[in-house]
Amino acid sequence: MIVNPLSSTVIPPVAAPDLRCAWCWYVAHPGKAYPAAQSSSACRAHAQWLRQQRTKQRKGGAHHVC
Ligand SMILES: [Zn+2]
C-alpha cells in the first residue's frame, strides 16, 4: 500500500501503470514528490478511483453537523 504524504491517501496500484499519471508515479516512486514540470493526468483506472474518493468524501462530510 502506498500512501500519498500530501493527502494521506492510500493510492491503489493499477494493473497497467502509466507514468504520465501522477498517481501511478507515486506508486512507482514512493516518498518522492511528483515533478511539477510534468503535466499530471490520471490514467483511466485512477480517474475512476478519484471519482470514488470524491464520492466517499462527500458522504463522510455529511456527518459533520455544526
Ligand atoms: Zn494511474
N, CA, C, O and the ligand as a Tripos MOL2 file, in Angstrom:
@<TRIPOS>MOLECULE
protein
  265   263    67     0     0
PROTEIN
NO_CHARGES

@<TRIPOS>ATOM
      1 N           0.8520   -1.2090    0.0000 N.3       1 MET1
      2 CA          0.0000    0.0000    0.0000 C.3       1 MET1
      3 C           0.8850    1.2570    0.0000 C.2       1 MET1
      4 O           1.7870    1.3830    0.8280 O.2       1 MET1
      5 N           0.6330    2.1460   -0.8950 N.am      2 ILE2
      6 CA          1.3880    3.3960   -0.9930 C.3       2 ILE2
      7 C           0.5220    4.5360   -0.4740 C.2       2 ILE2
      8 O          -0.6250    4.6930   -0.8930 O.2       2 ILE2
      9 N           1.0770    5.3350    0.4420 N.am      3 VAL3
     10 CA          0.3150    6.4600    0.9810 C.3       3 VAL3
     11 C           0.9030    7.7600    0.4600 C.2       3 VAL3
     12 O           2.0990    8.0140    0.6040 O.2       3 VAL3
     13 N           0.0690    8.5680   -0.1350 N.am      4 ASN4
     14 CA          0.4790    9.8830   -0.6090 C.3       4 ASN4
     15 C           0.6690   10.7940    0.6010 C.2       4 ASN4
     16 O          -0.3030   11.0850    1.2980 O.2       4 ASN4
     17 N           1.9150   11.2620    0.8760 N.am      5 PRO5
     18 CA          2.1530   12.0700    2.0750 C.3       5 PRO5
     19 C           1.4160   13.4070    2.0600 C.2       5 PRO5
     20 O           1.1740   13.9970    3.1130 O.2       5 PRO5
     21 N           1.0630   13.8810    0.8790 N.am      6 LEU6
     22 CA          0.4040   15.1890    0.7850 C.3       6 LEU6
     23 C          -1.0460   15.1200    1.2450 C.2       6 LEU6
     24 O          -1.5500   16.0660    1.8500 O.2       6 LEU6
     25 N          -1.7120   14.0270    0.9690 N.am      7 SER7
     26 CA         -3.1240   13.9510    1.3180 C.3       7 SER7
     27 C          -3.4490   12.7650    2.2180 C.2       7 SER7
     28 O          -4.6100   12.5310    2.5550 O.2       7 SER7
     29 N          -2.3790   11.9920    2.6180 N.am      8 SER8
     30 CA         -2.5710   10.8070    3.4530 C.3       8 SER8
     31 C          -3.5760    9.8460    2.8320 C.2       8 SER8
     32 O          -4.3170    9.1550    3.5310 O.2       8 SER8
     33 N          -3.5810    9.8190    1.5140 N.am      9 THR9
     34 CA         -4.4990    8.9430    0.8060 C.3       9 THR9
     35 C          -3.7610    7.6770    0.3880 C.2       9 THR9
     36 O          -2.6350    7.7530   -0.1030 O.2       9 THR9
     37 N          -4.3600    6.5580    0.5690 N.am     10 VAL10
     38 CA         -3.7660    5.3070    0.1110 C.3      10 VAL10
     39 C          -4.0590    5.1760   -1.3740 C.2      10 VAL10
     40 O          -5.2160    5.1140   -1.7920 O.2      10 VAL10
     41 N          -2.9910    5.1350   -2.1640 N.am     11 ILE11
     42 CA         -3.1500    5.0570   -3.6160 C.3      11 ILE11
     43 C          -3.0850    3.5980   -4.0360 C.2      11 ILE11
     44 O          -2.0890    2.9250   -3.7710 O.2      11 ILE11
     45 N          -4.1100    3.1050   -4.6760 N.am     12 PRO12
     46 CA         -4.0780    1.7060   -5.1030 C.3      12 PRO12
     47 C          -3.2330    1.5390   -6.3560 C.2      12 PRO12
     48 O          -3.3660    2.3240   -7.2950 O.2      12 PRO12
     49 N          -2.3610    0.5250   -6.3910 N.am     13 PRO13
     50 CA         -1.6190    0.2550   -7.6210 C.3      13 PRO13
     51 C          -2.5590   -0.2950   -8.6930 C.2      13 PRO13
     52 O          -3.5600   -0.9400   -8.3820 O.2      13 PRO13
     53 N          -2.2290   -0.0350   -9.9500 N.am     14 VAL14
     54 CA         -3.1010   -0.4960  -11.0320 C.3      14 VAL14
     55 C          -2.3610   -1.5300  -11.8810 C.2      14 VAL14
     56 O          -1.1350   -1.6340  -11.8330 O.2      14 VAL14
     57 N          -3.1210   -2.2790  -12.6470 N.am     15 ALA15
     58 CA         -2.5570   -3.3660  -13.4520 C.3      15 ALA15
     59 C          -1.5930   -2.8410  -14.5190 C.2      15 ALA15
     60 O          -0.5590   -3.4500  -14.7910 O.2      15 ALA15
     61 N          -1.9480   -1.7030  -15.1170 N.am     16 ALA16
     62 CA         -1.1140   -1.1430  -16.1780 C.3      16 ALA16
     63 C          -0.7000    0.2790  -15.8220 C.2      16 ALA16
     64 O          -1.3550    1.2310  -16.2460 O.2      16 ALA16
     65 N           0.3930    0.4460  -15.0390 N.am     17 PRO17
     66 CA          0.8040    1.7880  -14.6210 C.3      17 PRO17
     67 C           1.2160    2.6710  -15.8070 C.2      17 PRO17
     68 O           1.9110    2.2280  -16.7220 O.2      17 PRO17
     69 N           0.7690    3.9250  -15.7610 N.am     18 ASP18
     70 CA          1.1080    4.9120  -16.7830 C.3      18 ASP18
     71 C           1.8320    6.0410  -16.0550 C.2      18 ASP18
     72 O           1.2210    6.7430  -15.2490 O.2      18 ASP18
     73 N           3.1200    6.2260  -16.3260 N.am     19 LEU19
     74 CA          3.9110    7.1950  -15.5510 C.3      19 LEU19
     75 C           3.5500    8.6480  -15.8630 C.2      19 LEU19
     76 O           4.0620    9.5560  -15.2080 O.2      19 LEU19
     77 N           2.6960    8.8830  -16.8310 N.am     20 ARG20
     78 CA          2.1790   10.2480  -17.0290 C.3      20 ARG20
     79 C           1.0770   10.5200  -16.0160 C.2      20 ARG20
     80 O           0.6900   11.6660  -15.7890 O.2      20 ARG20
     81 N           0.5770    9.4400  -15.4090 N.am     21 CYS21
     82 CA         -0.4480    9.5700  -14.3840 C.3      21 CYS21
     83 C           0.2560    9.8250  -13.0540 C.2      21 CYS21
     84 O           1.1090    9.0390  -12.6410 O.2      21 CYS21
     85 N          -0.0990   10.9250  -12.3800 N.am     22 ALA22
     86 CA          0.5550   11.3040  -11.1260 C.3      22 ALA22
     87 C           0.4100   10.2090  -10.0770 C.2      22 ALA22
     88 O           1.3190    9.9850   -9.2770 O.2      22 ALA22
     89 N          -0.7230    9.5350  -10.0790 N.am     23 TRP23
     90 CA         -0.9880    8.5100   -9.0590 C.3      23 TRP23
     91 C          -0.1470    7.2730   -9.3030 C.2      23 TRP23
     92 O           0.3730    6.6830   -8.3560 O.2      23 TRP23
     93 N          -0.0060    6.8690  -10.5620 N.am     24 CYS24
     94 CA          0.8680    5.7470  -10.9020 C.3      24 CYS24
     95 C           2.3090    6.1210  -10.5680 C.2      24 CYS24
     96 O           3.0940    5.2760  -10.1370 O.2      24 CYS24
     97 N           2.6480    7.3890  -10.7690 N.am     25 TRP25
     98 CA          4.0020    7.8660  -10.4910 C.3      25 TRP25
     99 C           4.3060    7.7470   -8.9980 C.2      25 TRP25
    100 O           5.4000    7.3250   -8.6220 O.2      25 TRP25
    101 N           3.3730    8.1050   -8.1690 N.am     26 TYR26
    102 CA          3.5630    7.9960   -6.7160 C.3      26 TYR26
    103 C           3.7690    6.5460   -6.3100 C.2      26 TYR26
    104 O           4.5910    6.2470   -5.4440 O.2      26 TYR26
    105 N           3.0290    5.6570   -6.9310 N.am     27 VAL27
    106 CA          3.1490    4.2330   -6.6150 C.3      27 VAL27
    107 C           4.5300    3.7240   -7.0370 C.2      27 VAL27
    108 O           5.1400    2.9200   -6.3320 O.2      27 VAL27
    109 N           5.0200    4.1950   -8.1910 N.am     28 ALA28
    110 CA          6.3190    3.7590   -8.7060 C.3      28 ALA28
    111 C           7.4820    4.4010   -7.9530 C.2      28 ALA28
    112 O           8.5540    3.8060   -7.8460 O.2      28 ALA28
    113 N           7.2750    5.6190   -7.4280 N.am     29 HIS29
    114 CA          8.3310    6.3380   -6.7110 C.3      29 HIS29
    115 C           7.8540    6.7320   -5.3220 C.2      29 HIS29
    116 O           7.6000    7.9110   -5.0740 O.2      29 HIS29
    117 N           7.7260    5.7670   -4.4050 N.am     30 PRO30
    118 CA          7.1840    6.0910   -3.0760 C.3      30 PRO30
    119 C           8.0660    7.0960   -2.3380 C.2      30 PRO30
    120 O           9.2920    6.9890   -2.3420 O.2      30 PRO30
    121 N           7.4210    8.0710   -1.7070 N.am     31 GLY31
    122 CA          8.1560    9.0410   -0.8970 C.3      31 GLY31
    123 C           8.6580   10.2360   -1.6740 C.2      31 GLY31
    124 O           9.1030   11.2150   -1.0740 O.2      31 GLY31
    125 N           8.5990   10.1820   -3.0110 N.am     32 LYS32
    126 CA          9.0790   11.3110   -3.8100 C.3      32 LYS32
    127 C           7.9040   12.1730   -4.2460 C.2      32 LYS32
    128 O           6.7850   11.6890   -4.4130 O.2      32 LYS32
    129 N           8.1810   13.4630   -4.4280 N.am     33 ALA33
    130 CA          7.1390   14.3650   -4.8960 C.3      33 ALA33
    131 C           7.0250   14.2550   -6.4050 C.2      33 ALA33
    132 O           8.0240   14.0580   -7.0970 O.2      33 ALA33
    133 N           5.8400   14.3800   -6.9010 N.am     34 TYR34
    134 CA          5.6320   14.3410   -8.3480 C.3      34 TYR34
    135 C           6.2520   15.5820   -8.9690 C.2      34 TYR34
    136 O           5.9900   16.6890   -8.4990 O.2      34 TYR34
    137 N           7.0750   15.4350  -10.0210 N.am     35 PRO35
    138 CA          7.7180   16.6020  -10.6320 C.3      35 PRO35
    139 C           6.6930   17.5750  -11.1970 C.2      35 PRO35
    140 O           5.8670   17.2220  -12.0390 O.2      35 PRO35
    141 N           6.7700   18.8100  -10.7110 N.am     36 ALA36
    142 CA          5.7780   19.8210  -11.0930 C.3      36 ALA36
    143 C           5.8350   20.1320  -12.5840 C.2      36 ALA36
    144 O           4.8350   20.5230  -13.1880 O.2      36 ALA36
    145 N           7.0350   19.9490  -13.1780 N.am     37 ALA37
    146 CA          7.1970   20.2500  -14.6020 C.3      37 ALA37
    147 C           6.3690   19.3040  -15.4620 C.2      37 ALA37
    148 O           5.9790   19.6220  -16.5860 O.2      37 ALA37
    149 N           6.1160   18.1350  -14.8940 N.am     38 GLN38
    150 CA          5.3650   17.1310  -15.6420 C.3      38 GLN38
    151 C           3.8760   17.4440  -15.5120 C.2      38 GLN38
    152 O           3.3910   17.7100  -14.4120 O.2      38 GLN38
    153 N           3.1630   17.4150  -16.6070 N.am     39 SER39
    154 CA          1.7290   17.6660  -16.5260 C.3      39 SER39
    155 C           1.0520   16.3950  -16.0510 C.2      39 SER39
    156 O           1.2130   15.3260  -16.6400 O.2      39 SER39
    157 N           0.2930   16.5320  -14.9800 N.am     40 SER40
    158 CA         -0.3240   15.3440  -14.4010 C.3      40 SER40
    159 C          -1.6730   15.0730  -15.0400 C.2      40 SER40
    160 O          -2.4980   15.9690  -15.2170 O.2      40 SER40
    161 N          -1.8650   13.8330  -15.3730 N.am     41 SER41
    162 CA         -3.1660   13.4010  -15.8640 C.3      41 SER41
    163 C          -3.3840   11.9990  -15.3430 C.2      41 SER41
    164 O          -2.5060   11.1440  -15.4530 O.2      41 SER41
    165 N          -4.5380   11.7660  -14.7840 N.am     42 ALA42
    166 CA         -4.8230   10.4490  -14.2100 C.3      42 ALA42
    167 C          -5.1160    9.4590  -15.3200 C.2      42 ALA42
    168 O          -5.7890    9.7840  -16.2980 O.2      42 ALA42
    169 N          -4.6010    8.2430  -15.1600 N.am     43 CYS43
    170 CA         -4.9290    7.1870  -16.1110 C.3      43 CYS43
    171 C          -6.3810    6.7750  -15.8860 C.2      43 CYS43
    172 O          -7.0330    7.2400  -14.9510 O.2      43 CYS43
    173 N          -6.8710    5.9090  -16.7440 N.am     44 ARG44
    174 CA         -8.2960    5.5590  -16.6810 C.3      44 ARG44
    175 C          -8.6460    4.9190  -15.3290 C.2      44 ARG44
    176 O          -9.6900    5.2140  -14.7470 O.2      44 ARG44
    177 N          -7.7700    4.0490  -14.8430 N.am     45 ALA45
    178 CA         -8.0380    3.3400  -13.5830 C.3      45 ALA45
    179 C          -8.0550    4.3160  -12.4100 C.2      45 ALA45
    180 O          -8.9160    4.2250  -11.5350 O.2      45 ALA45
    181 N          -7.0980    5.2580  -12.3920 N.am     46 HIS46
    182 CA         -7.0260    6.1940  -11.2760 C.3      46 HIS46
    183 C          -8.0740    7.2920  -11.3970 C.2      46 HIS46
    184 O          -8.5200    7.8220  -10.3800 O.2      46 HIS46
    185 N          -8.4710    7.6410  -12.5960 N.am     47 ALA47
    186 CA         -9.5520    8.6160  -12.7690 C.3      47 ALA47
    187 C         -10.8280    8.0790  -12.1370 C.2      47 ALA47
    188 O         -11.5830    8.8080  -11.4940 O.2      47 ALA47
    189 N         -11.0470    6.7930  -12.3360 N.am     48 GLN48
    190 CA        -12.2150    6.1300  -11.7570 C.3      48 GLN48
    191 C         -12.0960    6.0900  -10.2410 C.2      48 GLN48
    192 O         -13.0760    6.3190   -9.5330 O.2      48 GLN48
    193 N         -10.8860    5.7970   -9.7370 N.am     49 TRP49
    194 CA        -10.6220    5.7360   -8.2960 C.3      49 TRP49
    195 C         -10.8420    7.1130   -7.6550 C.2      49 TRP49
    196 O         -11.4260    7.2270   -6.5780 O.2      49 TRP49
    197 N         -10.3520    8.1740   -8.3580 N.am     50 LEU50
    198 CA        -10.5170    9.5360   -7.8360 C.3      50 LEU50
    199 C         -11.9900    9.8930   -7.7120 C.2      50 LEU50
    200 O         -12.3980   10.5420   -6.7490 O.2      50 LEU50
    201 N         -12.7840    9.4710   -8.6820 N.am     51 ARG51
    202 CA        -14.2160    9.7370   -8.6460 C.3      51 ARG51
    203 C         -14.8430    9.0630   -7.4180 C.2      51 ARG51
    204 O         -15.7010    9.6410   -6.7500 O.2      51 ARG51
    205 N         -14.4000    7.8350   -7.1350 N.am     52 GLN52
    206 CA        -14.9050    7.1000   -5.9720 C.3      52 GLN52
    207 C         -14.4830    7.8010   -4.6800 C.2      52 GLN52
    208 O         -15.2630    7.8850   -3.7310 O.2      52 GLN52
    209 N         -13.2170    8.3150   -4.6480 N.am     53 GLN53
    210 CA        -12.7230    9.0140   -3.4630 C.3      53 GLN53
    211 C         -13.5760   10.2410   -3.1700 C.2      53 GLN53
    212 O         -13.9310   10.5030   -2.0200 O.2      53 GLN53
    213 N         -13.9020   10.9910   -4.2230 N.am     54 ARG54
    214 CA        -14.7010   12.2150   -4.0520 C.3      54 ARG54
    215 C         -16.0860   11.8730   -3.5210 C.2      54 ARG54
    216 O         -16.6290   12.5870   -2.6780 O.2      54 ARG54
    217 N         -16.6400   10.8080   -4.0050 N.am     55 THR55
    218 CA        -17.9650   10.3720   -3.5520 C.3      55 THR55
    219 C         -17.9090   10.0060   -2.0770 C.2      55 THR55
    220 O         -18.8090   10.3470   -1.3100 O.2      55 THR55
    221 N         -16.8350    9.3040   -1.6810 N.am     56 LYS56
    222 CA        -16.6490    8.8990   -0.2900 C.3      56 LYS56
    223 C         -16.5360   10.1180    0.6110 C.2      56 LYS56
    224 O         -17.1610   10.1710    1.6700 O.2      56 LYS56
    225 N         -15.7310   11.1080    0.1880 N.am     57 GLN57
    226 CA        -15.5220   12.3180    0.9860 C.3      57 GLN57
    227 C         -16.8210   13.0760    1.1660 C.2      57 GLN57
    228 O         -17.0870   13.6130    2.2410 O.2      57 GLN57
    229 N         -17.6320   13.1250    0.1170 N.am     58 ARG58
    230 CA        -18.8950   13.8460    0.1880 C.3      58 ARG58
    231 C         -19.8130   13.1820    1.2280 C.2      58 ARG58
    232 O         -20.4930   13.8500    2.0080 O.2      58 ARG58
    233 N         -19.8040   11.8430    1.2070 N.am     59 LYS59
    234 CA        -20.6400   11.1020    2.1630 C.3      59 LYS59
    235 C         -20.1380   11.3280    3.5870 C.2      59 LYS59
    236 O         -20.9330   11.5100    4.5090 O.2      59 LYS59
    237 N         -18.7850   11.3150    3.7650 N.am     60 GLY60
    238 CA        -18.1930   11.4950    5.0860 C.3      60 GLY60
    239 C         -18.4800   12.8830    5.6340 C.2      60 GLY60
    240 O         -18.7120   13.0520    6.8310 O.2      60 GLY60
    241 N         -18.4620   13.8980    4.7340 N.am     61 GLY61
    242 CA        -18.6910   15.2800    5.1590 C.3      61 GLY61
    243 C         -20.0950   15.5040    5.6890 C.2      61 GLY61
    244 O         -20.3240   16.4130    6.4870 O.2      61 GLY61
    245 N         -21.0320   14.6820    5.2500 N.am     62 ALA62
    246 CA        -22.4140   14.8490    5.6570 C.3      62 ALA62
    247 C         -22.6100   14.5710    7.1390 C.2      62 ALA62
    248 O         -23.6070   14.9780    7.7350 O.2      62 ALA62
    249 N         -21.6190   13.8530    7.7400 N.am     63 HIS63
    250 CA        -21.7430   13.5120    9.1560 C.3      63 HIS63
    251 C         -21.3980   14.6940   10.0630 C.2      63 HIS63
    252 O         -21.7740   14.7240   11.2350 O.2      63 HIS63
    253 N         -20.6700   15.6720    9.4980 N.am     64 HIS64
    254 CA        -20.2700   16.8240   10.3180 C.3      64 HIS64
    255 C         -21.4120   17.8280   10.4060 C.2      64 HIS64
    256 O         -21.7410   18.4930    9.4240 O.2      64 HIS64
    257 N         -21.9990   17.9320   11.5590 N.am     65 VAL65
    258 CA        -23.0730   18.8980   11.7630 C.3      65 VAL65
    259 C         -22.5810   19.9330   12.7610 C.2      65 VAL65
    260 O         -22.2610   19.6050   13.9040 O.2      65 VAL65
    261 N         -22.5240   21.1820   12.3240 N.am     66 CYS66
    262 CA        -22.0140   22.2460   13.1940 C.3      66 CYS66
    263 C         -23.1750   22.9970   13.8710 C.2      66 CYS66
    264 O         -22.9420   23.9290   14.6410 O.2      66 CYS66
    265 ZN         -2.7230    5.8560  -12.6710 Zn       67 ZN67
@<TRIPOS>BOND
     1     1     2 1
     2     2     3 1
     3     3     4 2
     4     3     5 am
     5     5     6 1
     6     6     7 1
     7     7     8 2
     8     7     9 am
     9     9    10 1
    10    10    11 1
    11    11    12 2
    12    11    13 am
    13    13    14 1
    14    14    15 1
    15    15    16 2
    16    15    17 am
    17    17    18 1
    18    18    19 1
    19    19    20 2
    20    19    21 am
    21    21    22 1
    22    22    23 1
    23    23    24 2
    24    23    25 am
    25    25    26 1
    26    26    27 1
    27    27    28 2
    28    27    29 am
    29    29    30 1
    30    30    31 1
    31    31    32 2
    32    31    33 am
    33    33    34 1
    34    34    35 1
    35    35    36 2
    36    35    37 am
    37    37    38 1
    38    38    39 1
    39    39    40 2
    40    39    41 am
    41    41    42 1
    42    42    43 1
    43    43    44 2
    44    43    45 am
    45    45    46 1
    46    46    47 1
    47    47    48 2
    48    47    49 am
    49    49    50 1
    50    50    51 1
    51    51    52 2
    52    51    53 am
    53    53    54 1
    54    54    55 1
    55    55    56 2
    56    55    57 am
    57    57    58 1
    58    58    59 1
    59    59    60 2
    60    59    61 am
    61    61    62 1
    62    62    63 1
    63    63    64 2
    64    63    65 am
    65    65    66 1
    66    66    67 1
    67    67    68 2
    68    67    69 am
    69    69    70 1
    70    70    71 1
    71    71    72 2
    72    71    73 am
    73    73    74 1
    74    74    75 1
    75    75    76 2
    76    75    77 am
    77    77    78 1
    78    78    79 1
    79    79    80 2
    80    79    81 am
    81    81    82 1
    82    82    83 1
    83    83    84 2
    84    83    85 am
    85    85    86 1
    86    86    87 1
    87    87    88 2
    88    87    89 am
    89    89    90 1
    90    90    91 1
    91    91    92 2
    92    91    93 am
    93    93    94 1
    94    94    95 1
    95    95    96 2
    96    95    97 am
    97    97    98 1
    98    98    99 1
    99    99   100 2
   100    99   101 am
   101   101   102 1
   102   102   103 1
   103   103   104 2
   104   103   105 am
   105   105   106 1
   106   106   107 1
   107   107   108 2
   108   107   109 am
   109   109   110 1
   110   110   111 1
   111   111   112 2
   112   111   113 am
   113   113   114 1
   114   114   115 1
   115   115   116 2
   116   115   117 am
   117   117   118 1
   118   118   119 1
   119   119   120 2
   120   119   121 am
   121   121   122 1
   122   122   123 1
   123   123   124 2
   124   123   125 am
   125   125   126 1
   126   126   127 1
   127   127   128 2
   128   127   129 am
   129   129   130 1
   130   130   131 1
   131   131   132 2
   132   131   133 am
   133   133   134 1
   134   134   135 1
   135   135   136 2
   136   135   137 am
   137   137   138 1
   138   138   139 1
   139   139   140 2
   140   139   141 am
   141   141   142 1
   142   142   143 1
   143   143   144 2
   144   143   145 am
   145   145   146 1
   146   146   147 1
   147   147   148 2
   148   147   149 am
   149   149   150 1
   150   150   151 1
   151   151   152 2
   152   151   153 am
   153   153   154 1
   154   154   155 1
   155   155   156 2
   156   155   157 am
   157   157   158 1
   158   158   159 1
   159   159   160 2
   160   159   161 am
   161   161   162 1
   162   162   163 1
   163   163   164 2
   164   163   165 am
   165   165   166 1
   166   166   167 1
   167   167   168 2
   168   167   169 am
   169   169   170 1
   170   170   171 1
   171   171   172 2
   172   171   173 am
   173   173   174 1
   174   174   175 1
   175   175   176 2
   176   175   177 am
   177   177   178 1
   178   178   179 1
   179   179   180 2
   180   179   181 am
   181   181   182 1
   182   182   183 1
   183   183   184 2
   184   183   185 am
   185   185   186 1
   186   186   187 1
   187   187   188 2
   188   187   189 am
   189   189   190 1
   190   190   191 1
   191   191   192 2
   192   191   193 am
   193   193   194 1
   194   194   195 1
   195   195   196 2
   196   195   197 am
   197   197   198 1
   198   198   199 1
   199   199   200 2
   200   199   201 am
   201   201   202 1
   202   202   203 1
   203   203   204 2
   204   203   205 am
   205   205   206 1
   206   206   207 1
   207   207   208 2
   208   207   209 am
   209   209   210 1
   210   210   211 1
   211   211   212 2
   212   211   213 am
   213   213   214 1
   214   214   215 1
   215   215   216 2
   216   215   217 am
   217   217   218 1
   218   218   219 1
   219   219   220 2
   220   219   221 am
   221   221   222 1
   222   222   223 1
   223   223   224 2
   224   223   225 am
   225   225   226 1
   226   226   227 1
   227   227   228 2
   228   227   229 am
   229   229   230 1
   230   230   231 1
   231   231   232 2
   232   231   233 am
   233   233   234 1
   234   234   235 1
   235   235   236 2
   236   235   237 am
   237   237   238 1
   238   238   239 1
   239   239   240 2
   240   239   241 am
   241   241   242 1
   242   242   243 1
   243   243   244 2
   244   243   245 am
   245   245   246 1
   246   246   247 1
   247   247   248 2
   248   247   249 am
   249   249   250 1
   250   250   251 1
   251   251   252 2
   252   251   253 am
   253   253   254 1
   254   254   255 1
   255   255   256 2
   256   255   257 am
   257   257   258 1
   258   258   259 1
   259   259   260 2
   260   259   261 am
   261   261   262 1
   262   262   263 1
   263   263   264 2
@<TRIPOS>SUBSTRUCTURE
     1 MET1         2 RESIDUE 1 A MET
     2 ILE2         6 RESIDUE 1 A ILE
     3 VAL3        10 RESIDUE 1 A VAL
     4 ASN4        14 RESIDUE 1 A ASN
     5 PRO5        18 RESIDUE 1 A PRO
     6 LEU6        22 RESIDUE 1 A LEU
     7 SER7        26 RESIDUE 1 A SER
     8 SER8        30 RESIDUE 1 A SER
     9 THR9        34 RESIDUE 1 A THR
    10 VAL10       38 RESIDUE 1 A VAL
    11 ILE11       42 RESIDUE 1 A ILE
    12 PRO12       46 RESIDUE 1 A PRO
    13 PRO13       50 RESIDUE 1 A PRO
    14 VAL14       54 RESIDUE 1 A VAL
    15 ALA15       58 RESIDUE 1 A ALA
    16 ALA16       62 RESIDUE 1 A ALA
    17 PRO17       66 RESIDUE 1 A PRO
    18 ASP18       70 RESIDUE 1 A ASP
    19 LEU19       74 RESIDUE 1 A LEU
    20 ARG20       78 RESIDUE 1 A ARG
    21 CYS21       82 RESIDUE 1 A CYS
    22 ALA22       86 RESIDUE 1 A ALA
    23 TRP23       90 RESIDUE 1 A TRP
    24 CYS24       94 RESIDUE 1 A CYS
    25 TRP25       98 RESIDUE 1 A TRP
    26 TYR26      102 RESIDUE 1 A TYR
    27 VAL27      106 RESIDUE 1 A VAL
    28 ALA28      110 RESIDUE 1 A ALA
    29 HIS29      114 RESIDUE 1 A HIS
    30 PRO30      118 RESIDUE 1 A PRO
    31 GLY31      122 RESIDUE 1 A GLY
    32 LYS32      126 RESIDUE 1 A LYS
    33 ALA33      130 RESIDUE 1 A ALA
    34 TYR34      134 RESIDUE 1 A TYR
    35 PRO35      138 RESIDUE 1 A PRO
    36 ALA36      142 RESIDUE 1 A ALA
    37 ALA37      146 RESIDUE 1 A ALA
    38 GLN38      150 RESIDUE 1 A GLN
    39 SER39      154 RESIDUE 1 A SER
    40 SER40      158 RESIDUE 1 A SER
    41 SER41      162 RESIDUE 1 A SER
    42 ALA42      166 RESIDUE 1 A ALA
    43 CYS43      170 RESIDUE 1 A CYS
    44 ARG44      174 RESIDUE 1 A ARG
    45 ALA45      178 RESIDUE 1 A ALA
    46 HIS46      182 RESIDUE 1 A HIS
    47 ALA47      186 RESIDUE 1 A ALA
    48 GLN48      190 RESIDUE 1 A GLN
    49 TRP49      194 RESIDUE 1 A TRP
    50 LEU50      198 RESIDUE 1 A LEU
    51 ARG51      202 RESIDUE 1 A ARG
    52 GLN52      206 RESIDUE 1 A GLN
    53 GLN53      210 RESIDUE 1 A GLN
    54 ARG54      214 RESIDUE 1 A ARG
    55 THR55      218 RESIDUE 1 A THR
    56 LYS56      222 RESIDUE 1 A LYS
    57 GLN57      226 RESIDUE 1 A GLN
    58 ARG58      230 RESIDUE 1 A ARG
    59 LYS59      234 RESIDUE 1 A LYS
    60 GLY60      238 RESIDUE 1 A GLY
    61 GLY61      242 RESIDUE 1 A GLY
    62 ALA62      246 RESIDUE 1 A ALA
    63 HIS63      250 RESIDUE 1 A HIS
    64 HIS64      254 RESIDUE 1 A HIS
    65 VAL65      258 RESIDUE 1 A VAL
    66 CYS66      262 RESIDUE 1 A CYS
    67 ZN67       265 GROUP 0 **** ****
